[in-house]
Amino acid sequence: MIRADLLTQLQRAEAERYRETHPRSAALAAAAQPHWLYGLPTHWMRDWPLPHPLFVSRAQGAEL
């Protein structure tokens, strides 16, 4: 069984890695935040563990 403190530590480490690898998304999220309800594109994203939404300029083979 995984301890709760270990899960918290892993989640923090992943959030930090996400911030480090997606700085442009962080900047775009900060600029867009005042224009979104609750500061996010959709209200249910408030429950996401990610520090900010991921912005994608283009993709191939992706379906939304």
PDB file with SEQRES, HELIX, SHEET and CRYST1 records, atoms N, CA, C and O in Angstrom:
SEQRES   1 A   64  MET ILE ARG ALA ASP LEU LEU THR GLN LEU GLN ARG ALA          
SEQRES   2 A   64  GLU ALA GLU ARG TYR ARG GLU THR HIS PRO ARG SER ALA          
SEQRES   3 A   64  ALA LEU ALA ALA ALA ALA GLN PRO HIS TRP LEU TYR GLY          
SEQRES   4 A   64  LEU PRO THR HIS TRP MET ARG ASP TRP PRO LEU PRO HIS          
SEQRES   5 A   64  PRO LEU PHE VAL SER ARG ALA GLN GLY ALA GLU LEU              
HELIX    1 AA1 ALA A    4  THR A   21  1                                  18    
HELIX    2 AA2 PRO A   23  ALA A   32  1                                  10    
HELIX    3 AA3 GLN A   33  HIS A   35  5                                   3    
HELIX    4 AA4 LEU A   37  GLY A   39  5                                   3    
HELIX    5 AA5 HIS A   43  ASP A   47  5                                   5    
CRYST1    1.000    1.000    1.000  90.00  90.00  90.00 P 1           1          
ATOM      1  N   MET A   1       0.840  -1.172   0.000  1.00  0.00           N  
ATOM      2  CA  MET A   1       0.000   0.000   0.000  1.00  0.00           C  
ATOM      3  C   MET A   1       0.892   1.246   0.000  1.00  0.00           C  
ATOM      4  O   MET A   1       1.875   1.318   0.738  1.00  0.00           O  
ATOM      5  N   ILE A   2       0.536   2.217  -0.834  1.00  0.00           N  
ATOM      6  CA  ILE A   2       1.323   3.443  -0.944  1.00  0.00           C  
ATOM      7  C   ILE A   2       0.865   4.430   0.123  1.00  0.00           C  
ATOM      8  O   ILE A   2      -0.330   4.638   0.328  1.00  0.00           O  
ATOM      9  N   ARG A   3       1.827   5.024   0.786  1.00  0.00           N  
ATOM     10  CA  ARG A   3       1.520   5.993   1.838  1.00  0.00           C  
ATOM     11  C   ARG A   3       1.045   7.311   1.227  1.00  0.00           C  
ATOM     12  O   ARG A   3       1.473   7.693   0.137  1.00  0.00           O  
ATOM     13  N   ALA A   4       0.162   7.994   1.940  1.00  0.00           N  
ATOM     14  CA  ALA A   4      -0.387   9.267   1.473  1.00  0.00           C  
ATOM     15  C   ALA A   4       0.711  10.313   1.320  1.00  0.00           C  
ATOM     16  O   ALA A   4       0.674  11.106   0.379  1.00  0.00           O  
ATOM     17  N   ASP A   5       1.687  10.331   2.227  1.00  0.00           N  
ATOM     18  CA  ASP A   5       2.755  11.332   2.130  1.00  0.00           C  
ATOM     19  C   ASP A   5       3.632  11.090   0.905  1.00  0.00           C  
ATOM     20  O   ASP A   5       4.141  12.041   0.312  1.00  0.00           O  
ATOM     21  N   LEU A   6       3.810   9.843   0.526  1.00  0.00           N  
ATOM     22  CA  LEU A   6       4.578   9.531  -0.676  1.00  0.00           C  
ATOM     23  C   LEU A   6       3.817   9.995  -1.913  1.00  0.00           C  
ATOM     24  O   LEU A   6       4.418  10.539  -2.839  1.00  0.00           O  
ATOM     25  N   LEU A   7       2.508   9.787  -1.939  1.00  0.00           N  
ATOM     26  CA  LEU A   7       1.702  10.252  -3.068  1.00  0.00           C  
ATOM     27  C   LEU A   7       1.748  11.770  -3.181  1.00  0.00           C  
ATOM     28  O   LEU A   7       1.840  12.310  -4.283  1.00  0.00           O  
ATOM     29  N   THR A   8       1.684  12.454  -2.053  1.00  0.00           N  
ATOM     30  CA  THR A   8       1.766  13.914  -2.049  1.00  0.00           C  
ATOM     31  C   THR A   8       3.117  14.367  -2.584  1.00  0.00           C  
ATOM     32  O   THR A   8       3.185  15.310  -3.372  1.00  0.00           O  
ATOM     33  N   GLN A   9       4.161  13.726  -2.176  1.00  0.00           N  
ATOM     34  CA  GLN A   9       5.514  14.052  -2.636  1.00  0.00           C  
ATOM     35  C   GLN A   9       5.639  13.819  -4.143  1.00  0.00           C  
ATOM     36  O   GLN A   9       6.205  14.650  -4.853  1.00  0.00           O  
ATOM     37  N   LEU A  10       5.117  12.703  -4.630  1.00  0.00           N  
ATOM     38  CA  LEU A  10       5.171  12.400  -6.063  1.00  0.00           C  
ATOM     39  C   LEU A  10       4.362  13.415  -6.868  1.00  0.00           C  
ATOM     40  O   LEU A  10       4.790  13.854  -7.935  1.00  0.00           O  
ATOM     41  N   GLN A  11       3.194  13.783  -6.353  1.00  0.00           N  
ATOM     42  CA  GLN A  11       2.363  14.761  -7.047  1.00  0.00           C  
ATOM     43  C   GLN A  11       3.064  16.117  -7.115  1.00  0.00           C  
ATOM     44  O   GLN A  11       3.023  16.778  -8.153  1.00  0.00           O  
ATOM     45  N   ARG A  12       3.695  16.535  -6.040  1.00  0.00           N  
ATOM     46  CA  ARG A  12       4.434  17.808  -6.041  1.00  0.00           C  
ATOM     47  C   ARG A  12       5.594  17.771  -7.033  1.00  0.00           C  
ATOM     48  O   ARG A  12       5.837  18.743  -7.748  1.00  0.00           O  
ATOM     49  N   ALA A  13       6.297  16.661  -7.071  1.00  0.00           N  
ATOM     50  CA  ALA A  13       7.425  16.522  -7.997  1.00  0.00           C  
ATOM     51  C   ALA A  13       6.944  16.576  -9.443  1.00  0.00           C  
ATOM     52  O   ALA A  13       7.580  17.209 -10.286  1.00  0.00           O  
ATOM     53  N   GLU A  14       5.835  15.922  -9.732  1.00  0.00           N  
ATOM     54  CA  GLU A  14       5.297  15.943 -11.089  1.00  0.00           C  
ATOM     55  C   GLU A  14       4.798  17.334 -11.468  1.00  0.00           C  
ATOM     56  O   GLU A  14       4.977  17.767 -12.606  1.00  0.00           O  
ATOM     57  N   ALA A  15       4.176  18.035 -10.528  1.00  0.00           N  
ATOM     58  CA  ALA A  15       3.715  19.395 -10.795  1.00  0.00           C  
ATOM     59  C   ALA A  15       4.899  20.308 -11.096  1.00  0.00           C  
ATOM     60  O   ALA A  15       4.823  21.147 -11.994  1.00  0.00           O  
ATOM     61  N   GLU A  16       5.974  20.152 -10.366  1.00  0.00           N  
ATOM     62  CA  GLU A  16       7.175  20.949 -10.613  1.00  0.00           C  
ATOM     63  C   GLU A  16       7.780  20.616 -11.971  1.00  0.00           C  
ATOM     64  O   GLU A  16       8.197  21.517 -12.699  1.00  0.00           O  
ATOM     65  N   ARG A  17       7.832  19.347 -12.315  1.00  0.00           N  
ATOM     66  CA  ARG A  17       8.344  18.939 -13.628  1.00  0.00           C  
ATOM     67  C   ARG A  17       7.476  19.522 -14.739  1.00  0.00           C  
ATOM     68  O   ARG A  17       7.986  19.984 -15.760  1.00  0.00           O  
ATOM     69  N   TYR A  18       6.172  19.499 -14.534  1.00  0.00           N  
ATOM     70  CA  TYR A  18       5.228  20.057 -15.512  1.00  0.00           C  
ATOM     71  C   TYR A  18       5.499  21.549 -15.699  1.00  0.00           C  
ATOM     72  O   TYR A  18       5.548  22.031 -16.831  1.00  0.00           O  
ATOM     73  N   ARG A  19       5.673  22.280 -14.603  1.00  0.00           N  
ATOM     74  CA  ARG A  19       5.972  23.720 -14.687  1.00  0.00           C  
ATOM     75  C   ARG A  19       7.271  23.964 -15.463  1.00  0.00           C  
ATOM     76  O   ARG A  19       7.340  24.862 -16.303  1.00  0.00           O  
ATOM     77  N   GLU A  20       8.282  23.173 -15.179  1.00  0.00           N  
ATOM     78  CA  GLU A  20       9.585  23.345 -15.820  1.00  0.00           C  
ATOM     79  C   GLU A  20       9.553  23.023 -17.309  1.00  0.00           C  
ATOM     80  O   GLU A  20      10.260  23.657 -18.092  1.00  0.00           O  
ATOM     81  N   THR A  21       8.748  22.052 -17.706  1.00  0.00           N  
ATOM     82  CA  THR A  21       8.728  21.628 -19.104  1.00  0.00           C  
ATOM     83  C   THR A  21       7.680  22.350 -19.948  1.00  0.00           C  
ATOM     84  O   THR A  21       7.653  22.180 -21.167  1.00  0.00           O  
ATOM     85  N   HIS A  22       6.807  23.162 -19.314  1.00  0.00           N  
ATOM     86  CA  HIS A  22       5.762  23.865 -20.056  1.00  0.00           C  
ATOM     87  C   HIS A  22       5.690  25.347 -19.655  1.00  0.00           C  
ATOM     88  O   HIS A  22       4.620  25.833 -19.288  1.00  0.00           O  
ATOM     89  N   PRO A  23       6.810  26.061 -19.720  1.00  0.00           N  
ATOM     90  CA  PRO A  23       6.790  27.463 -19.292  1.00  0.00           C  
ATOM     91  C   PRO A  23       5.914  28.349 -20.174  1.00  0.00           C  
ATOM     92  O   PRO A  23       5.300  29.292 -19.675  1.00  0.00           O  
ATOM     93  N   ARG A  24       5.846  28.070 -21.455  1.00  0.00           N  
ATOM     94  CA  ARG A  24       5.019  28.884 -22.357  1.00  0.00           C  
ATOM     95  C   ARG A  24       3.537  28.700 -22.017  1.00  0.00           C  
ATOM     96  O   ARG A  24       2.771  29.662 -22.059  1.00  0.00           O  
ATOM     97  N   SER A  25       3.132  27.482 -21.684  1.00  0.00           N  
ATOM     98  CA  SER A  25       1.752  27.252 -21.270  1.00  0.00           C  
ATOM     99  C   SER A  25       1.437  28.009 -19.987  1.00  0.00           C  
ATOM    100  O   SER A  25       0.338  28.541 -19.833  1.00  0.00           O  
ATOM    101  N   ALA A  26       2.386  28.059 -19.076  1.00  0.00           N  
ATOM    102  CA  ALA A  26       2.190  28.811 -17.834  1.00  0.00           C  
ATOM    103  C   ALA A  26       1.985  30.292 -18.132  1.00  0.00           C  
ATOM    104  O   ALA A  26       1.112  30.929 -17.543  1.00  0.00           O  
ATOM    105  N   ALA A  27       2.782  30.843 -19.040  1.00  0.00           N  
ATOM    106  CA  ALA A  27       2.654  32.256 -19.402  1.00  0.00           C  
ATOM    107  C   ALA A  27       1.314  32.528 -20.088  1.00  0.00           C  
ATOM    108  O   ALA A  27       0.661  33.529 -19.796  1.00  0.00           O  
ATOM    109  N   LEU A  28       0.909  31.652 -20.985  1.00  0.00           N  
ATOM    110  CA  LEU A  28      -0.373  31.824 -21.662  1.00  0.00           C  
ATOM    111  C   LEU A  28      -1.531  31.685 -20.685  1.00  0.00           C  
ATOM    112  O   LEU A  28      -2.508  32.428 -20.781  1.00  0.00           O  
ATOM    113  N   ALA A  29      -1.442  30.758 -19.756  1.00  0.00           N  
ATOM    114  CA  ALA A  29      -2.492  30.574 -18.752  1.00  0.00           C  
ATOM    115  C   ALA A  29      -2.602  31.808 -17.866  1.00  0.00           C  
ATOM    116  O   ALA A  29      -3.707  32.243 -17.544  1.00  0.00           O  
ATOM    117  N   ALA A  30      -1.475  32.368 -17.474  1.00  0.00           N  
ATOM    118  CA  ALA A  30      -1.485  33.565 -16.635  1.00  0.00           C  
ATOM    119  C   ALA A  30      -2.123  34.742 -17.381  1.00  0.00           C  
ATOM    120  O   ALA A  30      -2.873  35.518 -16.788  1.00  0.00           O  
ATOM    121  N   ALA A  31      -1.830  34.877 -18.672  1.00  0.00           N  
ATOM    122  CA  ALA A  31      -2.397  35.967 -19.474  1.00  0.00           C  
ATOM    123  C   ALA A  31      -3.898  35.776 -19.690  1.00  0.00           C  
ATOM    124  O   ALA A  31      -4.642  36.755 -19.738  1.00  0.00           O  
ATOM    125  N   ALA A  32      -4.345  34.543 -19.819  1.00  0.00           N  
ATOM    126  CA  ALA A  32      -5.755  34.254 -20.093  1.00  0.00           C  
ATOM    127  C   ALA A  32      -6.606  34.187 -18.828  1.00  0.00           C  
ATOM    128  O   ALA A  32      -7.825  34.342 -18.895  1.00  0.00           O  
ATOM    129  N   GLN A  33      -5.987  33.961 -17.697  1.00  0.00           N  
ATOM    130  CA  GLN A  33      -6.709  33.731 -16.444  1.00  0.00           C  
ATOM    131  C   GLN A  33      -7.777  34.781 -16.131  1.00  0.00           C  
ATOM    132  O   GLN A  33      -8.878  34.400 -15.735  1.00  0.00           O  
ATOM    133  N   PRO A  34      -7.516  36.070 -16.285  1.00  0.00           N  
ATOM    134  CA  PRO A  34      -8.547  37.059 -15.947  1.00  0.00           C  
ATOM    135  C   PRO A  34      -9.802  36.967 -16.824  1.00  0.00           C  
ATOM    136  O   PRO A  34     -10.854  37.493 -16.460  1.00  0.00           O  
ATOM    137  N   HIS A  35      -9.690  36.307 -17.965  1.00  0.00           N  
ATOM    138  CA  HIS A  35     -10.796  36.233 -18.912  1.00  0.00           C  
ATOM    139  C   HIS A  35     -11.620  34.956 -18.767  1.00  0.00           C  
ATOM    140  O   HIS A  35     -12.633  34.796 -19.448  1.00  0.00           O  
ATOM    141  N   TRP A  36     -11.202  34.050 -17.894  1.00  0.00           N  
ATOM    142  CA  TRP A  36     -11.891  32.773 -17.708  1.00  0.00           C  
ATOM    143  C   TRP A  36     -12.613  32.740 -16.367  1.00  0.00           C  
ATOM    144  O   TRP A  36     -12.132  33.302 -15.384  1.00  0.00           O  
ATOM    145  N   LEU A  37     -13.759  32.086 -16.330  1.00  0.00           N  
ATOM    146  CA  LEU A  37     -14.466  31.849 -15.089  1.00  0.00           C  
ATOM    147  C   LEU A  37     -13.587  30.981 -14.192  1.00  0.00           C  
ATOM    148  O   LEU A  37     -13.110  29.936 -14.634  1.00  0.00           O  
ATOM    149  N   TYR A  38     -13.369  31.379 -12.976  1.00  0.00           N  
ATOM    150  CA  TYR A  38     -12.493  30.690 -12.015  1.00  0.00           C  
ATOM    151  C   TYR A  38     -11.043  30.623 -12.494  1.00  0.00           C  
ATOM    152  O   TYR A  38     -10.248  29.864 -11.940  1.00  0.00           O  
ATOM    153  N   GLY A  39     -10.690  31.400 -13.507  1.00  0.00           N  
ATOM    154  CA  GLY A  39      -9.322  31.445 -13.996  1.00  0.00           C  
ATOM    155  C   GLY A  39      -8.909  30.278 -14.865  1.00  0.00           C  
ATOM    156  O   GLY A  39      -7.725  30.114 -15.161  1.00  0.00           O  
ATOM    157  N   LEU A  40      -9.883  29.451 -15.285  1.00  0.00           N  
ATOM    158  CA  LEU A  40      -9.584  28.275 -16.110  1.00  0.00           C  
ATOM    159  C   LEU A  40     -10.565  28.190 -17.278  1.00  0.00           C  
ATOM    160  O   LEU A  40     -11.658  28.752 -17.202  1.00  0.00           O  
ATOM    161  N   PRO A  41     -10.194  27.493 -18.367  1.00  0.00           N  
ATOM    162  CA  PRO A  41     -11.080  27.401 -19.521  1.00  0.00           C  
ATOM    163  C   PRO A  41     -12.422  26.717 -19.204  1.00  0.00           C  
ATOM    164  O   PRO A  41     -13.440  27.064 -19.803  1.00  0.00           O  
ATOM    165  N   THR A  42     -12.436  25.774 -18.294  1.00  0.00           N  
ATOM    166  CA  THR A  42     -13.669  25.099 -17.897  1.00  0.00           C  
ATOM    167  C   THR A  42     -13.664  24.915 -16.381  1.00  0.00           C  
ATOM    168  O   THR A  42     -12.613  24.678 -15.785  1.00  0.00           O  
ATOM    169  N   HIS A  43     -14.824  25.022 -15.768  1.00  0.00           N  
ATOM    170  CA  HIS A  43     -14.913  25.001 -14.299  1.00  0.00           C  
ATOM    171  C   HIS A  43     -14.401  23.703 -13.687  1.00  0.00           C  
ATOM    172  O   HIS A  43     -13.856  23.730 -12.583  1.00  0.00           O  
ATOM    173  N   TRP A  44     -14.555  22.577 -14.361  1.00  0.00           N  
ATOM    174  CA  TRP A  44     -14.138  21.303 -13.775  1.00  0.00           C  
ATOM    175  C   TRP A  44     -12.617  21.165 -13.715  1.00  0.00           C  
ATOM    176  O   TRP A  44     -12.112  20.264 -13.045  1.00  0.00           O  
ATOM    177  N   MET A  45     -11.887  22.026 -14.393  1.00  0.00           N  
ATOM    178  CA  MET A  45     -10.428  21.963 -14.333  1.00  0.00           C  
ATOM    179  C   MET A  45      -9.892  22.420 -12.972  1.00  0.00           C  
ATOM    180  O   MET A  45      -8.711  22.236 -12.678  1.00  0.00           O  
ATOM    181  N   ARG A  46     -10.756  23.016 -12.142  1.00  0.00           N  
ATOM    182  CA  ARG A  46     -10.323  23.402 -10.792  1.00  0.00           C  
ATOM    183  C   ARG A  46      -9.925  22.170  -9.983  1.00  0.00           C  
ATOM    184  O   ARG A  46      -9.150  22.279  -9.032  1.00  0.00           O  
ATOM    185  N   ASP A  47     -10.437  21.022 -10.344  1.00  0.00           N  
ATOM    186  CA  ASP A  47     -10.121  19.785  -9.629  1.00  0.00           C  
ATOM    187  C   ASP A  47      -8.888  19.073 -10.179  1.00  0.00           C  
ATOM    188  O   ASP A  47      -8.464  18.062  -9.620  1.00  0.00           O  
ATOM    189  N   TRP A  48      -8.316  19.575 -11.247  1.00  0.00           N  
ATOM    190  CA  TRP A  48      -7.134  18.944 -11.837  1.00  0.00           C  
ATOM    191  C   TRP A  48      -5.921  19.160 -10.945  1.00  0.00           C  
ATOM    192  O   TRP A  48      -5.792  20.209 -10.314  1.00  0.00           O  
ATOM    193  N   PRO A  49      -5.043  18.189 -10.889  1.00  0.00           N  
ATOM    194  CA  PRO A  49      -3.829  18.365 -10.094  1.00  0.00           C  
ATOM    195  C   PRO A  49      -2.745  19.191 -10.809  1.00  0.00           C  
ATOM    196  O   PRO A  49      -1.742  19.557 -10.196  1.00  0.00           O  
ATOM    197  N   LEU A  50      -2.943  19.480 -12.088  1.00  0.00           N  
ATOM    198  CA  LEU A  50      -1.939  20.235 -12.835  1.00  0.00           C  
ATOM    199  C   LEU A  50      -1.916  21.691 -12.385  1.00  0.00           C  
ATOM    200  O   LEU A  50      -2.957  22.240 -12.025  1.00  0.00           O  
ATOM    201  N   PRO A  51      -0.742  22.326 -12.399  1.00  0.00           N  
ATOM    202  CA  PRO A  51      -0.643  23.709 -11.952  1.00  0.00           C  
ATOM    203  C   PRO A  51      -1.282  24.707 -12.914  1.00  0.00           C  
ATOM    204  O   PRO A  51      -1.671  25.796 -12.491  1.00  0.00           O  
ATOM    205  N   HIS A  52      -1.401  24.363 -14.199  1.00  0.00           N  
ATOM    206  CA  HIS A  52      -2.014  25.233 -15.197  1.00  0.00           C  
ATOM    207  C   HIS A  52      -2.382  24.390 -16.412  1.00  0.00           C  
ATOM    208  O   HIS A  52      -1.837  23.302 -16.593  1.00  0.00           O  
ATOM    209  N   PRO A  53      -3.308  24.883 -17.255  1.00  0.00           N  
ATOM    210  CA  PRO A  53      -3.687  24.142 -18.455  1.00  0.00           C  
ATOM    211  C   PRO A  53      -2.517  24.029 -19.431  1.00  0.00           C  
ATOM    212  O   PRO A  53      -1.598  24.848 -19.414  1.00  0.00           O  
ATOM    213  N   LEU A  54      -2.564  23.033 -20.257  1.00  0.00           N  
ATOM    214  CA  LEU A  54      -1.576  22.843 -21.312  1.00  0.00           C  
ATOM    215  C   LEU A  54      -2.106  23.491 -22.584  1.00  0.00           C  
ATOM    216  O   LEU A  54      -3.230  23.211 -23.001  1.00  0.00           O  
ATOM    217  N   PHE A  55      -1.313  24.349 -23.200  1.00  0.00           N  
ATOM    218  CA  PHE A  55      -1.684  24.977 -24.467  1.00  0.00           C  
ATOM    219  C   PHE A  55      -0.937  24.249 -25.570  1.00  0.00           C  
ATOM    220  O   PHE A  55       0.250  23.947 -25.441  1.00  0.00           O  
ATOM    221  N   VAL A  56      -1.638  23.976 -26.644  1.00  0.00           N  
ATOM    222  CA  VAL A  56      -1.063  23.258 -27.789  1.00  0.00           C  
ATOM    223  C   VAL A  56      -1.271  24.099 -29.031  1.00  0.00           C  
ATOM    224  O   VAL A  56      -2.400  24.493 -29.327  1.00  0.00           O  
ATOM    225  N   SER A  57      -0.211  24.381 -29.761  1.00  0.00           N  
ATOM    226  CA  SER A  57      -0.341  25.205 -30.959  1.00  0.00           C  
ATOM    227  C   SER A  57      -0.762  24.376 -32.175  1.00  0.00           C  
ATOM    228  O   SER A  57      -1.445  24.870 -33.071  1.00  0.00           O  
ATOM    229  N   ARG A  58      -0.346  23.120 -32.189  1.00  0.00           N  
ATOM    230  CA  ARG A  58      -0.746  22.231 -33.277  1.00  0.00           C  
ATOM    231  C   ARG A  58      -0.529  20.792 -32.848  1.00  0.00           C  
ATOM    232  O   ARG A  58       0.257  20.498 -31.947  1.00  0.00           O  
ATOM    233  N   ALA A  59      -1.240  19.915 -33.509  1.00  0.00           N  
ATOM    234  CA  ALA A  59      -1.108  18.491 -33.208  1.00  0.00           C  
ATOM    235  C   ALA A  59      -1.439  17.694 -34.455  1.00  0.00           C  
ATOM    236  O   ALA A  59      -2.111  18.180 -35.365  1.00  0.00           O  
ATOM    237  N   GLN A  60      -0.969  16.495 -34.478  1.00  0.00           N  
ATOM    238  CA  GLN A  60      -1.241  15.624 -35.601  1.00  0.00           C  
ATOM    239  C   GLN A  60      -1.774  14.315 -35.068  1.00  0.00           C  
ATOM    240  O   GLN A  60      -1.175  13.717 -34.174  1.00  0.00           O  
ATOM    241  N   GLY A  61      -2.887  13.864 -35.602  1.00  0.00           N  
ATOM    242  CA  GLY A  61      -3.467  12.604 -35.173  1.00  0.00           C  
ATOM    243  C   GLY A  61      -4.221  12.694 -33.868  1.00  0.00           C  
ATOM    244  O   GLY A  61      -4.620  11.675 -33.304  1.00  0.00           O  
ATOM    245  N   ALA A  62      -4.420  13.917 -33.379  1.00  0.00           N  
ATOM    246  CA  ALA A  62      -5.141  14.087 -32.114  1.00  0.00           C  
ATOM    247  C   ALA A  62      -6.623  14.297 -32.393  1.00  0.00           C  
ATOM    248  O   ALA A  62      -7.008  14.917 -33.384  1.00  0.00           O  
ATOM    249  N   GLU A  63      -7.432  13.773 -31.505  1.00  0.00           N  
ATOM    250  CA  GLU A  63      -8.875  13.988 -31.611  1.00  0.00           C  
ATOM    251  C   GLU A  63      -9.341  14.644 -30.320  1.00  0.00           C  
ATOM    252  O   GLU A  63      -8.976  14.221 -29.223  1.00  0.00           O  
ATOM    253  N   LEU A  64     -10.151  15.681 -30.469  1.00  0.00           N  
ATOM    254  CA  LEU A  64     -10.698  16.372 -29.319  1.00  0.00           C  
ATOM    255  C   LEU A  64     -12.194  16.206 -29.281  1.00  0.00           C  
ATOM    256  O   LEU A  64     -12.850  16.722 -28.376  1.00  0.00           O  
TER     257      LEU A  64                                                      
END                                                                             
